[in-house]
Amino acid sequence: MIQLIINGQLQHFDTTLSVAQLLESMALKNKRIAIERNGQIVPRSEFGEQTLTDGDQLEIVVAVGGG
């Protein structure tokens, strides 16, 4: 089990997962988003490669269109 802090909220997961898997579990897979992991921006090209570890702090921002 790992613990992640996502947008200030502590969340628990049964297993390690990649950024892409996390987004899929949060129904954010095809959304326009920006992710910061432990103070560093995660490039979209690395979502499938970066494995999250216990204690990671994430900020996820969803882009909203409009005028």
N, CA, C and O atoms as CSV, one atom per row, in Angstrom:
chain,resi,resn,atom,element,x,y,z
A,1,MET,N,N,0.850,-1.182,0.000
A,1,MET,CA,C,0.000,0.000,0.000
A,1,MET,C,C,0.890,1.237,0.000
A,1,MET,O,O,1.893,1.292,0.711
A,2,ILE,N,N,0.515,2.228,-0.802
A,2,ILE,CA,C,1.244,3.489,-0.795
A,2,ILE,C,C,0.280,4.633,-0.489
A,2,ILE,O,O,-0.923,4.550,-0.735
A,3,GLN,N,N,0.854,5.698,0.054
A,3,GLN,CA,C,0.094,6.903,0.344
A,3,GLN,C,C,0.618,8.023,-0.547
A,3,GLN,O,O,1.826,8.231,-0.658
A,4,LEU,N,N,-0.305,8.738,-1.177
A,4,LEU,CA,C,0.036,9.887,-1.991
A,4,LEU,C,C,-0.748,11.081,-1.480
A,4,LEU,O,O,-1.877,10.939,-1.011
A,5,ILE,N,N,-0.152,12.244,-1.571
A,5,ILE,CA,C,-0.870,13.469,-1.248
A,5,ILE,C,C,-1.187,14.130,-2.582
A,5,ILE,O,O,-0.291,14.593,-3.289
A,6,ILE,N,N,-2.479,14.167,-2.917
A,6,ILE,CA,C,-2.930,14.693,-4.205
A,6,ILE,C,C,-3.758,15.945,-3.948
A,6,ILE,O,O,-4.832,15.886,-3.349
A,7,ASN,N,N,-3.242,17.072,-4.409
A,7,ASN,CA,C,-3.901,18.370,-4.195
A,7,ASN,C,C,-4.244,18.575,-2.719
A,7,ASN,O,O,-5.327,19.049,-2.376
A,8,GLY,N,N,-3.302,18.210,-1.862
A,8,GLY,CA,C,-3.460,18.427,-0.425
A,8,GLY,C,C,-4.242,17.354,0.312
A,8,GLY,O,O,-4.391,17.438,1.531
A,9,GLN,N,N,-4.744,16.351,-0.388
A,9,GLN,CA,C,-5.550,15.291,0.223
A,9,GLN,C,C,-4.758,13.985,0.260
A,9,GLN,O,O,-4.212,13.562,-0.758
A,10,LEU,N,N,-4.696,13.356,1.407
A,10,LEU,CA,C,-4.029,12.065,1.544
A,10,LEU,C,C,-4.898,10.975,0.928
A,10,LEU,O,O,-6.080,10.854,1.251
A,11,GLN,N,N,-4.301,10.184,0.039
A,11,GLN,CA,C,-5.041,9.093,-0.592
A,11,GLN,C,C,-4.195,7.829,-0.534
A,11,GLN,O,O,-2.967,7.886,-0.603
A,12,HIS,N,N,-4.865,6.690,-0.408
A,12,HIS,CA,C,-4.204,5.396,-0.289
A,12,HIS,C,C,-4.466,4.563,-1.540
A,12,HIS,O,O,-5.562,4.592,-2.099
A,13,PHE,N,N,-3.450,3.824,-1.969
A,13,PHE,CA,C,-3.561,2.936,-3.119
A,13,PHE,C,C,-2.965,1.588,-2.740
A,13,PHE,O,O,-1.997,1.518,-1.984
A,14,ASP,N,N,-3.548,0.523,-3.269
A,14,ASP,CA,C,-3.128,-0.832,-2.914
A,14,ASP,C,C,-1.765,-1.212,-3.470
A,14,ASP,O,O,-1.081,-2.068,-2.908
A,15,THR,N,N,-1.368,-0.591,-4.558
A,15,THR,CA,C,-0.127,-0.966,-5.219
A,15,THR,C,C,0.527,0.273,-5.823
A,15,THR,O,O,-0.106,1.322,-5.943
A,16,THR,N,N,1.790,0.145,-6.199
A,16,THR,CA,C,2.442,1.256,-6.883
A,16,THR,C,C,1.801,1.422,-8.255
A,16,THR,O,O,1.279,0.463,-8.824
A,17,LEU,N,N,1.842,2.636,-8.779
A,17,LEU,CA,C,1.266,2.900,-10.075
A,17,LEU,C,C,2.010,4.031,-10.748
A,17,LEU,O,O,2.694,4.823,-10.099
A,18,SER,N,N,1.864,4.093,-12.054
A,18,SER,CA,C,2.484,5.175,-12.812
A,18,SER,C,C,1.561,6.395,-12.777
A,18,SER,O,O,0.407,6.307,-12.359
A,19,VAL,N,N,2.082,7.508,-13.215
A,19,VAL,CA,C,1.263,8.716,-13.312
A,19,VAL,C,C,0.079,8.447,-14.239
A,19,VAL,O,O,-1.045,8.845,-13.933
A,20,ALA,N,N,0.316,7.777,-15.366
A,20,ALA,CA,C,-0.758,7.461,-16.315
A,20,ALA,C,C,-1.840,6.599,-15.665
A,20,ALA,O,O,-3.028,6.839,-15.878
A,21,GLN,N,N,-1.447,5.605,-14.881
A,21,GLN,CA,C,-2.418,4.741,-14.207
A,21,GLN,C,C,-3.220,5.524,-13.177
A,21,GLN,O,O,-4.421,5.302,-13.022
A,22,LEU,N,N,-2.562,6.436,-12.475
A,22,LEU,CA,C,-3.264,7.280,-11.516
A,22,LEU,C,C,-4.321,8.125,-12.222
A,22,LEU,O,O,-5.461,8.213,-11.765
A,23,LEU,N,N,-3.943,8.739,-13.329
A,23,LEU,CA,C,-4.889,9.570,-14.071
A,23,LEU,C,C,-6.072,8.755,-14.565
A,23,LEU,O,O,-7.208,9.229,-14.543
A,24,GLU,N,N,-5.812,7.538,-15.009
A,24,GLU,CA,C,-6.901,6.675,-15.458
A,24,GLU,C,C,-7.844,6.358,-14.306
A,24,GLU,O,O,-9.063,6.372,-14.479
A,25,SER,N,N,-7.288,6.072,-13.129
A,25,SER,CA,C,-8.126,5.740,-11.970
A,25,SER,C,C,-8.941,6.937,-11.490
A,25,SER,O,O,-9.975,6.771,-10.843
A,26,MET,N,N,-8.471,8.148,-11.811
A,26,MET,CA,C,-9.172,9.367,-11.415
A,26,MET,C,C,-10.055,9.909,-12.545
A,26,MET,O,O,-10.592,11.011,-12.433
A,27,ALA,N,N,-10.207,9.148,-13.625
A,27,ALA,CA,C,-10.999,9.554,-14.790
A,27,ALA,C,C,-10.478,10.852,-15.401
A,27,ALA,O,O,-11.260,11.696,-15.837
A,28,LEU,N,N,-9.150,11.007,-15.431
A,28,LEU,CA,C,-8.526,12.194,-16.013
A,28,LEU,C,C,-7.633,11.848,-17.207
A,28,LEU,O,O,-6.851,12.679,-17.670
A,29,LYS,N,N,-7.756,10.635,-17.690
A,29,LYS,CA,C,-6.834,10.124,-18.702
A,29,LYS,C,C,-6.719,11.018,-19.938
A,29,LYS,O,O,-5.600,11.295,-20.370
A,30,ASN,N,N,-7.800,11.469,-20.509
A,30,ASN,CA,C,-7.749,12.234,-21.753
A,30,ASN,C,C,-8.008,13.731,-21.555
A,30,ASN,O,O,-8.323,14.444,-22.507
A,31,LYS,N,N,-7.874,14.186,-20.339
A,31,LYS,CA,C,-8.095,15.600,-20.040
A,31,LYS,C,C,-6.792,16.380,-20.268
A,31,LYS,O,O,-5.698,15.817,-20.245
A,32,ARG,N,N,-6.944,17.682,-20.487
A,32,ARG,CA,C,-5.772,18.557,-20.581
A,32,ARG,C,C,-5.387,18.944,-19.157
A,32,ARG,O,O,-6.098,19.694,-18.488
A,33,ILE,N,N,-4.253,18.420,-18.709
A,33,ILE,CA,C,-3.843,18.636,-17.316
A,33,ILE,C,C,-2.362,18.959,-17.231
A,33,ILE,O,O,-1.594,18.736,-18.167
A,34,ALA,N,N,-1.993,19.488,-16.082
A,34,ALA,CA,C,-0.594,19.679,-15.723
A,34,ALA,C,C,-0.399,18.989,-14.380
A,34,ALA,O,O,-1.259,19.062,-13.503
A,35,ILE,N,N,0.741,18.318,-14.229
A,35,ILE,CA,C,1.029,17.602,-12.984
A,35,ILE,C,C,2.389,18.027,-12.456
A,35,ILE,O,O,3.378,18.101,-13.185
A,36,GLU,N,N,2.394,18.301,-11.164
A,36,GLU,CA,C,3.639,18.583,-10.464
A,36,GLU,C,C,3.831,17.467,-9.444
A,36,GLU,O,O,2.935,17.174,-8.652
A,37,ARG,N,N,5.001,16.852,-9.472
A,37,ARG,CA,C,5.326,15.770,-8.533
A,37,ARG,C,C,6.514,16.210,-7.688
A,37,ARG,O,O,7.612,16.422,-8.204
A,38,ASN,N,N,6.290,16.344,-6.410
A,38,ASN,CA,C,7.332,16.756,-5.472
A,38,ASN,C,C,8.052,18.016,-5.937
A,38,ASN,O,O,9.274,18.123,-5.832
A,39,GLY,N,N,7.273,18.970,-6.454
A,39,GLY,CA,C,7.833,20.256,-6.852
A,39,GLY,C,C,8.372,20.317,-8.265
A,39,GLY,O,O,8.860,21.366,-8.684
A,40,GLN,N,N,8.300,19.223,-9.017
A,40,GLN,CA,C,8.818,19.182,-10.388
A,40,GLN,C,C,7.685,18.884,-11.355
A,40,GLN,O,O,6.881,17.983,-11.115
A,41,ILE,N,N,7.617,19.642,-12.452
A,41,ILE,CA,C,6.612,19.389,-13.482
A,41,ILE,C,C,6.908,18.053,-14.149
A,41,ILE,O,O,8.059,17.755,-14.470
A,42,VAL,N,N,5.866,17.246,-14.358
A,42,VAL,CA,C,6.005,15.960,-15.039
A,42,VAL,C,C,5.598,16.158,-16.502
A,42,VAL,O,O,4.437,16.461,-16.778
A,43,PRO,N,N,6.535,15.992,-17.443
A,43,PRO,CA,C,6.168,16.116,-18.856
A,43,PRO,C,C,5.167,15.030,-19.252
A,43,PRO,O,O,5.276,13.890,-18.798
A,44,ARG,N,N,4.203,15.377,-20.089
A,44,ARG,CA,C,3.188,14.424,-20.537
A,44,ARG,C,C,3.839,13.174,-21.128
A,44,ARG,O,O,3.319,12.070,-20.967
A,45,SER,N,N,4.964,13.339,-21.805
A,45,SER,CA,C,5.648,12.201,-22.436
A,45,SER,C,C,6.165,11.193,-21.412
A,45,SER,O,O,6.511,10.069,-21.776
A,46,GLU,N,N,6.223,11.581,-20.137
A,46,GLU,CA,C,6.734,10.693,-19.091
A,46,GLU,C,C,5.642,10.127,-18.179
A,46,GLU,O,O,5.955,9.431,-17.213
A,47,PHE,N,N,4.376,10.410,-18.464
A,47,PHE,CA,C,3.291,9.933,-17.606
A,47,PHE,C,C,3.321,8.419,-17.441
A,47,PHE,O,O,3.092,7.921,-16.339
A,48,GLY,N,N,3.596,7.681,-18.500
A,48,GLY,CA,C,3.610,6.218,-18.433
A,48,GLY,C,C,4.872,5.656,-17.820
A,48,GLY,O,O,4.892,4.501,-17.395
A,49,GLU,N,N,5.929,6.455,-17.768
A,49,GLU,CA,C,7.228,5.990,-17.293
A,49,GLU,C,C,7.473,6.256,-15.813
A,49,GLU,O,O,8.187,5.499,-15.155
A,50,GLN,N,N,6.891,7.319,-15.291
A,50,GLN,CA,C,7.164,7.695,-13.895
A,50,GLN,C,C,6.292,6.899,-12.939
A,50,GLN,O,O,5.066,7.003,-12.956
A,51,THR,N,N,6.947,6.102,-12.104
A,51,THR,CA,C,6.252,5.313,-11.096
A,51,THR,C,C,6.191,6.118,-9.807
A,51,THR,O,O,7.205,6.625,-9.327
A,52,LEU,N,N,5.001,6.228,-9.258
A,52,LEU,CA,C,4.806,6.972,-8.012
A,52,LEU,C,C,5.244,6.130,-6.825
A,52,LEU,O,O,5.090,4.909,-6.825
A,53,THR,N,N,5.791,6.793,-5.815
A,53,THR,CA,C,6.257,6.084,-4.633
A,53,THR,C,C,5.566,6.643,-3.394
A,53,THR,O,O,5.013,7.742,-3.413
A,54,ASP,N,N,5.611,5.870,-2.329
A,54,ASP,CA,C,4.976,6.234,-1.073
A,54,ASP,C,C,5.433,7.620,-0.627
A,54,ASP,O,O,6.631,7.894,-0.552
A,55,GLY,N,N,4.478,8.482,-0.333
A,55,GLY,CA,C,4.780,9.816,0.171
A,55,GLY,C,C,4.890,10.894,-0.892
A,55,GLY,O,O,5.068,12.065,-0.559
A,56,ASP,N,N,4.786,10.527,-2.171
A,56,ASP,CA,C,4.847,11.547,-3.223
A,56,ASP,C,C,3.739,12.572,-3.023
A,56,ASP,O,O,2.630,12.244,-2.603
A,57,GLN,N,N,4.073,13.828,-3.337
A,57,GLN,CA,C,3.094,14.906,-3.278
A,57,GLN,C,C,2.829,15.378,-4.697
A,57,GLN,O,O,3.750,15.762,-5.418
A,58,LEU,N,N,1.568,15.346,-5.090
A,58,LEU,CA,C,1.178,15.704,-6.448
A,58,LEU,C,C,0.207,16.866,-6.432
A,58,LEU,O,O,-0.670,16.957,-5.573
A,59,GLU,N,N,0.379,17.744,-7.389
A,59,GLU,CA,C,-0.596,18.792,-7.660
A,59,GLU,C,C,-1.069,18.547,-9.082
A,59,GLU,O,O,-0.262,18.517,-10.011
A,60,ILE,N,N,-2.357,18.372,-9.252
A,60,ILE,CA,C,-2.942,18.118,-10.564
A,60,ILE,C,C,-3.898,19.256,-10.883
A,60,ILE,O,O,-4.836,19.535,-10.136
A,61,VAL,N,N,-3.636,19.908,-12.014
A,61,VAL,CA,C,-4.451,21.041,-12.436
A,61,VAL,C,C,-5.089,20.678,-13.776
A,61,VAL,O,O,-4.395,20.304,-14.722
A,62,VAL,N,N,-6.405,20.790,-13.849
A,62,VAL,CA,C,-7.141,20.509,-15.076
A,62,VAL,C,C,-7.407,21.833,-15.784
A,62,VAL,O,O,-7.923,22.778,-15.188
A,63,ALA,N,N,-7.039,21.885,-17.088
A,63,ALA,CA,C,-7.283,23.084,-17.880
A,63,ALA,C,C,-8.774,23.201,-18.176
A,63,ALA,O,O,-9.430,22.223,-18.536
A,64,VAL,N,N,-9.296,24.413,-18.019
A,64,VAL,CA,C,-10.710,24.668,-18.267
A,64,VAL,C,C,-10.802,25.705,-19.379
A,64,VAL,O,O,-10.211,26.781,-19.287
A,65,GLY,N,N,-11.541,25.376,-20.420
A,65,GLY,CA,C,-11.714,26.311,-21.523
A,65,GLY,C,C,-12.894,27.224,-21.284
A,65,GLY,O,O,-13.732,26.961,-20.421
A,66,GLY,N,N,-12.955,28.269,-22.029
A,66,GLY,CA,C,-14.072,29.181,-21.902
A,66,GLY,C,C,-13.672,30.576,-22.339
A,66,GLY,O,O,-12.550,30.816,-22.785
A,67,GLY,N,N,-14.605,31.470,-22.199
A,67,GLY,CA,C,-14.294,32.812,-22.663
A,67,GLY,C,C,-14.831,33.874,-21.770
A,67,GLY,O,O,-14.644,35.061,-22.040
